[in-house]
Amino acid sequence: MTPVEVVLYGAPGCHLCDVAKDQLVSQRELMGFELRVVDISADSELEAAFRTDIPVVFVGGRKAFKYRVDVTELRRRVLALSQTGL
């Protein structure tokens, strides 16, 4: 089974992005998801789409969080997607 992908969109110098990344890294092994961190400052389209909302976190391709990560909700979403095999 393919692990659930969690994507964090953020930018350098963003304190909330650093906090979200730390939370996601600490939960990655416990929950068994893949984490991809995307720097929006390197892409003008991503910058336009997310700059005022970062950090933005997608779980399994769906927007799950902005500004802050709720670890309990993250766990629920990852578990649900793991069980469905998506």
Rosetta constraint file for C-alpha pairs under 8 A:
AtomPair CA 1 CA 85 HARMONIC 6.68 0.50
AtomPair CA 2 CA 85 HARMONIC 7.44 0.50
AtomPair CA 2 CA 86 HARMONIC 7.95 0.50
AtomPair CA 3 CA 32 HARMONIC 6.55 0.50
AtomPair CA 3 CA 33 HARMONIC 5.17 0.50
AtomPair CA 3 CA 34 HARMONIC 6.11 0.50
AtomPair CA 3 CA 82 HARMONIC 7.02 0.50
AtomPair CA 4 CA 32 HARMONIC 7.69 0.50
AtomPair CA 4 CA 33 HARMONIC 4.90 0.50
AtomPair CA 4 CA 34 HARMONIC 6.05 0.50
AtomPair CA 4 CA 59 HARMONIC 7.24 0.50
AtomPair CA 4 CA 60 HARMONIC 5.71 0.50
AtomPair CA 4 CA 78 HARMONIC 6.42 0.50
AtomPair CA 4 CA 81 HARMONIC 6.74 0.50
AtomPair CA 4 CA 82 HARMONIC 6.45 0.50
AtomPair CA 4 CA 86 HARMONIC 7.32 0.50
AtomPair CA 5 CA 33 HARMONIC 5.83 0.50
AtomPair CA 5 CA 34 HARMONIC 4.72 0.50
AtomPair CA 5 CA 35 HARMONIC 6.02 0.50
AtomPair CA 5 CA 36 HARMONIC 7.36 0.50
AtomPair CA 5 CA 59 HARMONIC 6.12 0.50
AtomPair CA 5 CA 60 HARMONIC 5.29 0.50
AtomPair CA 5 CA 61 HARMONIC 7.47 0.50
AtomPair CA 6 CA 33 HARMONIC 6.70 0.50
AtomPair CA 6 CA 34 HARMONIC 5.94 0.50
AtomPair CA 6 CA 35 HARMONIC 4.90 0.50
AtomPair CA 6 CA 36 HARMONIC 6.27 0.50
AtomPair CA 6 CA 57 HARMONIC 6.94 0.50
AtomPair CA 6 CA 58 HARMONIC 5.67 0.50
AtomPair CA 6 CA 59 HARMONIC 4.58 0.50
AtomPair CA 6 CA 60 HARMONIC 6.26 0.50
AtomPair CA 6 CA 61 HARMONIC 7.78 0.50
AtomPair CA 7 CA 35 HARMONIC 5.85 0.50
AtomPair CA 7 CA 36 HARMONIC 4.77 0.50
AtomPair CA 7 CA 37 HARMONIC 5.80 0.50
AtomPair CA 7 CA 38 HARMONIC 7.17 0.50
AtomPair CA 7 CA 57 HARMONIC 5.56 0.50
AtomPair CA 7 CA 58 HARMONIC 5.12 0.50
AtomPair CA 7 CA 59 HARMONIC 6.58 0.50
AtomPair CA 8 CA 21 HARMONIC 7.27 0.50
AtomPair CA 8 CA 35 HARMONIC 7.57 0.50
AtomPair CA 8 CA 36 HARMONIC 6.31 0.50
AtomPair CA 8 CA 37 HARMONIC 4.82 0.50
AtomPair CA 8 CA 38 HARMONIC 6.02 0.50
AtomPair CA 8 CA 55 HARMONIC 6.72 0.50
AtomPair CA 8 CA 56 HARMONIC 5.86 0.50
AtomPair CA 8 CA 57 HARMONIC 4.57 0.50
AtomPair CA 8 CA 58 HARMONIC 6.63 0.50
AtomPair CA 9 CA 37 HARMONIC 6.18 0.50
AtomPair CA 9 CA 38 HARMONIC 4.86 0.50
AtomPair CA 9 CA 39 HARMONIC 6.17 0.50
AtomPair CA 9 CA 40 HARMONIC 6.27 0.50
AtomPair CA 9 CA 50 HARMONIC 7.57 0.50
AtomPair CA 9 CA 54 HARMONIC 6.59 0.50
AtomPair CA 9 CA 55 HARMONIC 5.67 0.50
AtomPair CA 9 CA 56 HARMONIC 5.17 0.50
AtomPair CA 9 CA 57 HARMONIC 6.28 0.50
AtomPair CA 10 CA 14 HARMONIC 7.19 0.50
AtomPair CA 10 CA 17 HARMONIC 5.54 0.50
AtomPair CA 10 CA 37 HARMONIC 7.48 0.50
AtomPair CA 10 CA 38 HARMONIC 6.28 0.50
AtomPair CA 10 CA 39 HARMONIC 5.34 0.50
AtomPair CA 10 CA 40 HARMONIC 5.83 0.50
AtomPair CA 10 CA 54 HARMONIC 5.44 0.50
AtomPair CA 10 CA 55 HARMONIC 4.93 0.50
AtomPair CA 10 CA 56 HARMONIC 6.85 0.50
AtomPair CA 11 CA 17 HARMONIC 6.97 0.50
AtomPair CA 11 CA 38 HARMONIC 7.92 0.50
AtomPair CA 11 CA 39 HARMONIC 5.05 0.50
AtomPair CA 11 CA 40 HARMONIC 5.73 0.50
AtomPair CA 11 CA 41 HARMONIC 5.92 0.50
AtomPair CA 11 CA 54 HARMONIC 7.65 0.50
AtomPair CA 11 CA 55 HARMONIC 7.94 0.50
AtomPair CA 12 CA 39 HARMONIC 7.34 0.50
AtomPair CA 12 CA 41 HARMONIC 7.87 0.50
AtomPair CA 14 CA 18 HARMONIC 6.47 0.50
AtomPair CA 14 CA 54 HARMONIC 7.96 0.50
AtomPair CA 15 CA 19 HARMONIC 6.37 0.50
AtomPair CA 16 CA 20 HARMONIC 6.13 0.50
AtomPair CA 16 CA 54 HARMONIC 7.64 0.50
AtomPair CA 16 CA 55 HARMONIC 6.45 0.50
AtomPair CA 16 CA 67 HARMONIC 6.40 0.50
AtomPair CA 16 CA 68 HARMONIC 7.07 0.50
AtomPair CA 17 CA 21 HARMONIC 6.04 0.50
AtomPair CA 17 CA 54 HARMONIC 6.72 0.50
AtomPair CA 17 CA 55 HARMONIC 4.93 0.50
AtomPair CA 17 CA 67 HARMONIC 7.66 0.50
AtomPair CA 18 CA 22 HARMONIC 6.16 0.50
AtomPair CA 19 CA 23 HARMONIC 6.28 0.50
AtomPair CA 20 CA 24 HARMONIC 6.15 0.50
AtomPair CA 20 CA 55 HARMONIC 7.10 0.50
AtomPair CA 20 CA 68 HARMONIC 6.35 0.50
AtomPair CA 20 CA 69 HARMONIC 5.98 0.50
AtomPair CA 21 CA 25 HARMONIC 5.99 0.50
AtomPair CA 21 CA 37 HARMONIC 7.96 0.50
AtomPair CA 22 CA 26 HARMONIC 6.12 0.50
AtomPair CA 23 CA 27 HARMONIC 6.32 0.50
AtomPair CA 23 CA 69 HARMONIC 7.44 0.50
AtomPair CA 23 CA 71 HARMONIC 7.64 0.50
AtomPair CA 24 CA 28 HARMONIC 5.91 0.50
AtomPair CA 24 CA 35 HARMONIC 7.53 0.50
AtomPair CA 25 CA 29 HARMONIC 7.71 0.50
AtomPair CA 25 CA 35 HARMONIC 7.59 0.50
AtomPair CA 26 CA 30 HARMONIC 7.69 0.50
AtomPair CA 27 CA 31 HARMONIC 5.98 0.50
AtomPair CA 28 CA 32 HARMONIC 5.51 0.50
AtomPair CA 28 CA 33 HARMONIC 5.47 0.50
AtomPair CA 28 CA 34 HARMONIC 6.94 0.50
AtomPair CA 28 CA 35 HARMONIC 7.07 0.50
AtomPair CA 29 CA 33 HARMONIC 7.21 0.50
AtomPair CA 31 CA 75 HARMONIC 6.93 0.50
AtomPair CA 31 CA 78 HARMONIC 7.23 0.50
AtomPair CA 31 CA 79 HARMONIC 7.74 0.50
AtomPair CA 33 CA 78 HARMONIC 7.28 0.50
AtomPair CA 39 CA 43 HARMONIC 7.84 0.50
AtomPair CA 40 CA 44 HARMONIC 7.47 0.50
AtomPair CA 40 CA 46 HARMONIC 5.20 0.50
AtomPair CA 40 CA 47 HARMONIC 5.07 0.50
AtomPair CA 40 CA 50 HARMONIC 7.52 0.50
AtomPair CA 40 CA 51 HARMONIC 7.61 0.50
AtomPair CA 41 CA 46 HARMONIC 7.58 0.50
AtomPair CA 41 CA 47 HARMONIC 5.77 0.50
AtomPair CA 42 CA 47 HARMONIC 7.82 0.50
AtomPair CA 43 CA 47 HARMONIC 6.04 0.50
AtomPair CA 44 CA 48 HARMONIC 6.10 0.50
AtomPair CA 45 CA 49 HARMONIC 6.15 0.50
AtomPair CA 46 CA 50 HARMONIC 5.89 0.50
AtomPair CA 46 CA 51 HARMONIC 7.65 0.50
AtomPair CA 47 CA 51 HARMONIC 5.13 0.50
AtomPair CA 50 CA 54 HARMONIC 5.93 0.50
AtomPair CA 50 CA 56 HARMONIC 7.23 0.50
AtomPair CA 53 CA 66 HARMONIC 6.08 0.50
AtomPair CA 53 CA 67 HARMONIC 6.50 0.50
AtomPair CA 54 CA 66 HARMONIC 6.24 0.50
AtomPair CA 54 CA 67 HARMONIC 5.78 0.50
AtomPair CA 55 CA 65 HARMONIC 7.94 0.50
AtomPair CA 55 CA 66 HARMONIC 5.53 0.50
AtomPair CA 55 CA 67 HARMONIC 5.02 0.50
AtomPair CA 55 CA 68 HARMONIC 7.19 0.50
AtomPair CA 56 CA 63 HARMONIC 7.40 0.50
AtomPair CA 56 CA 64 HARMONIC 7.74 0.50
AtomPair CA 56 CA 65 HARMONIC 5.70 0.50
AtomPair CA 56 CA 66 HARMONIC 4.34 0.50
AtomPair CA 56 CA 67 HARMONIC 6.47 0.50
AtomPair CA 57 CA 63 HARMONIC 6.08 0.50
AtomPair CA 57 CA 64 HARMONIC 5.70 0.50
AtomPair CA 57 CA 65 HARMONIC 5.05 0.50
AtomPair CA 57 CA 66 HARMONIC 6.26 0.50
AtomPair CA 57 CA 69 HARMONIC 7.74 0.50
AtomPair CA 58 CA 62 HARMONIC 5.05 0.50
AtomPair CA 58 CA 63 HARMONIC 4.24 0.50
AtomPair CA 58 CA 64 HARMONIC 5.18 0.50
AtomPair CA 58 CA 65 HARMONIC 6.96 0.50
AtomPair CA 59 CA 63 HARMONIC 6.44 0.50
AtomPair CA 59 CA 64 HARMONIC 6.00 0.50
AtomPair CA 59 CA 74 HARMONIC 7.90 0.50
AtomPair CA 59 CA 77 HARMONIC 7.19 0.50
AtomPair CA 59 CA 78 HARMONIC 7.13 0.50
AtomPair CA 60 CA 78 HARMONIC 7.81 0.50
AtomPair CA 60 CA 81 HARMONIC 7.15 0.50
AtomPair CA 60 CA 86 HARMONIC 7.36 0.50
AtomPair CA 64 CA 74 HARMONIC 7.96 0.50
AtomPair CA 65 CA 69 HARMONIC 5.87 0.50
AtomPair CA 65 CA 70 HARMONIC 7.67 0.50
AtomPair CA 69 CA 74 HARMONIC 7.32 0.50
AtomPair CA 70 CA 74 HARMONIC 6.07 0.50
AtomPair CA 71 CA 75 HARMONIC 6.08 0.50
AtomPair CA 72 CA 76 HARMONIC 6.32 0.50
AtomPair CA 73 CA 77 HARMONIC 6.16 0.50
AtomPair CA 74 CA 78 HARMONIC 6.08 0.50
AtomPair CA 75 CA 79 HARMONIC 5.98 0.50
AtomPair CA 76 CA 80 HARMONIC 6.08 0.50
AtomPair CA 77 CA 81 HARMONIC 6.20 0.50
AtomPair CA 78 CA 82 HARMONIC 5.98 0.50
AtomPair CA 79 CA 83 HARMONIC 6.16 0.50
AtomPair CA 80 CA 84 HARMONIC 6.41 0.50
AtomPair CA 81 CA 85 HARMONIC 6.03 0.50
AtomPair CA 81 CA 86 HARMONIC 5.52 0.50
AtomPair CA 82 CA 86 HARMONIC 6.66 0.50
